[in-house]
Amino acid sequence: MFCITPRGISGTLKKIAEELNINTKKVHPHSFRHMFAINFLKNNKDVTLLADLLGHANLDTTKIYLRRTEEEQKEIINSINW
């Protein structure tokens, strides 16, 4: 039987990153989870559903995905019709 482990997945991701000349320090299984959460919120504004999908018992844990980058904040402020 083949067993998939977080360490095995991480190692495989690092090997692929090396082959593609991607910084291996930024490639890990959790980065895919983070990318999923960010993309989910861009396409679906339901934070409570995201919390359920990620297995968060507390919405405060999910709120980290609601933070905007400095660039996004500037775009939002600049788009306001003052």
Summary of the structure (lengths in Angstrom):
residues: 82
radius of gyration: 16.9
end to end distance: 63.1
largest distance: 63.1
contacts: 157
relative contact order: 0.08
helix: 71%
strand: 0%
